[in-house]
């Protein structure tokens, strides 16, 4: 287990903690691998009935870490694959699409514990969990369309916000605060920041009272209902749309222009200041 992901068990609850607070928990290869390994541990432990996905620091996750993409760090083996369209597809399919689907379909109930920024791939990650508890300082955004990407790899918004609202949210790079997210049904509960951990634990303890096989089967039944409504097919379709859109001439030009201009974290900080439309 990497130190960028922490894993603890207390009674029936396992907590997986994203631990790159200095980077707003931007998701690089090590972090994504660490999350996946932590879910392996939770799956293998029959005493664990509920998994909480949390994050250290002020923010849940600012999305993908783009430092390698913009030339600020050396690319790892996965990133080196992205020199071709085929390699890029394989990288994103395994590291983003399949890893997220794995959390969505995880046999035990999962709860995202969200504070601060939950942006782009951060929102995608949180939405893979069955329940979301948000601090009152949490906010949700996916401004990737202004970077000429078709959202991120899994378009969660139509299933979380509704179709018409998701269009507004994506096309305007809208930021939704915690209370609005609750009103729209994106999160289950909003609590004061100081009570986030205890409130999430209380919810996890409630869920853990359900017999494991019952929780697993009901979760599967609800996920199957969503799949029959088209959720799984829509995600796969969007993933291929995302691949096409991010390889257009416009997208490639904009990616080249971003090189050397900073990580995803810095892009969002600049956006907050009004320095860039991204």
ABEGO torsion letter per residue (X at the ends): XBAABBBBBBEABBBBBBBBAAAGGBBBAAAAAAAAAAAAAAAABAABABBBBBBBEABABAEBBAAAAAGABBBBAAAAAAABAAAAAAAAAAAAAAAAAAAAABABBBBBBBBEBBBEAAAAAAAABABBBBBAABBBBBAAAAAGBBEBABBAAAAAAEAAAAAAAAAAGBBBBAAAAAAAGABABBBBAAAAAAAAAAAAAAAAABBAAAAAAAAAAAAAAAAAAGAAAAAAAAAAAAAAAAABAAAAAAAAAABGAEBAAAAAAAAAAGABAX
